[in-house]
């Protein structure tokens, strides 16, 4: 199994959240309302400046209609979204 650094994890997670949100046609504020996660946190997740708690990860994944582990996998969504 390949070891991933925290910085790499933040990058993968931020790219996946933003790509999936865009794929669904949601704004950050719409996703924040759906997940009951503050919009500033959504912004932080997408910029790579913060990672979610397990509770937030679960709510975020539900709001994006995917399994939580998908958000942590490299190269899941295209960057063109």
C-alpha positions as CSV (number, residue, x, y, z in Angstrom):
1,X,0.0,0.0,0.0
2,X,1.3,3.4,-1.0
3,X,1.9,6.0,1.8
4,X,0.3,9.4,1.2
5,X,1.4,12.6,2.9
6,X,-1.1,14.9,4.6
7,X,-0.5,17.5,2.0
8,X,-1.2,15.0,-0.8
9,X,-4.4,14.0,1.0
10,X,-5.5,17.6,1.4
11,X,-4.9,18.1,-2.4
12,X,-6.8,15.0,-3.4
13,X,-9.7,15.7,-1.1
14,X,-10.0,19.4,-2.1
15,X,-9.9,18.5,-5.8
16,X,-12.5,15.8,-5.4
17,X,-14.9,17.9,-3.3
18,X,-14.8,20.8,-5.8
19,X,-15.0,18.6,-8.9
20,X,-18.0,16.6,-7.5
21,X,-19.8,19.8,-6.3
22,X,-19.4,21.3,-9.8
23,X,-20.4,18.0,-11.4
24,X,-23.7,18.3,-9.5
25,X,-24.1,22.0,-10.3
26,X,-24.1,23.1,-6.7
27,X,-22.7,26.3,-5.3
28,X,-20.7,26.2,-2.1
29,X,-23.6,27.8,-0.2
30,X,-26.1,25.2,-1.6
31,X,-23.8,22.4,-0.5
32,X,-23.4,24.1,2.9
33,X,-27.2,24.3,3.4
34,X,-27.6,20.6,2.3
35,X,-24.9,19.3,4.6
36,X,-25.3,21.7,7.5
37,X,-21.6,22.5,7.2
38,X,-20.6,26.2,7.4
39,X,-19.7,27.6,3.9
40,X,-16.4,28.8,5.3
41,X,-15.5,25.2,6.0
42,X,-16.6,24.1,2.5
43,X,-14.3,26.8,1.1
44,X,-11.5,25.6,3.3
45,X,-12.0,22.0,2.2
46,X,-11.9,23.1,-1.5
47,X,-8.8,25.3,-1.0
48,X,-7.0,22.5,0.8
49,X,-6.5,24.5,3.9
50,X,-8.5,22.1,6.1
51,X,-9.7,18.6,6.3
52,X,-13.1,17.6,7.7
53,X,-13.9,15.8,10.9
54,X,-15.3,12.3,10.4
55,X,-18.8,13.6,11.0
56,X,-18.3,16.4,8.4
57,X,-16.8,13.9,6.0
58,X,-19.9,11.7,6.3
59,X,-22.3,14.7,5.8
60,X,-20.3,16.1,2.9
61,X,-20.3,12.7,1.2
62,X,-24.0,12.4,1.7
63,X,-24.6,15.9,0.2
64,X,-22.4,15.0,-2.8
65,X,-24.2,11.6,-3.1
66,X,-21.1,9.4,-2.9
67,X,-19.3,7.2,-0.4
68,X,-16.9,9.1,1.9
69,X,-13.9,7.1,0.9
70,X,-14.3,8.3,-2.7
71,X,-13.4,11.8,-1.7
72,X,-10.1,10.6,-0.5
73,X,-9.1,8.7,-3.6
74,X,-6.7,10.1,-6.2
75,X,-8.0,10.7,-9.8
76,X,-11.6,10.0,-9.2
77,X,-13.1,13.0,-10.9
78,X,-11.9,14.9,-13.9
79,X,-10.6,18.4,-13.3
80,X,-12.5,19.8,-16.2
81,X,-15.7,19.9,-14.1
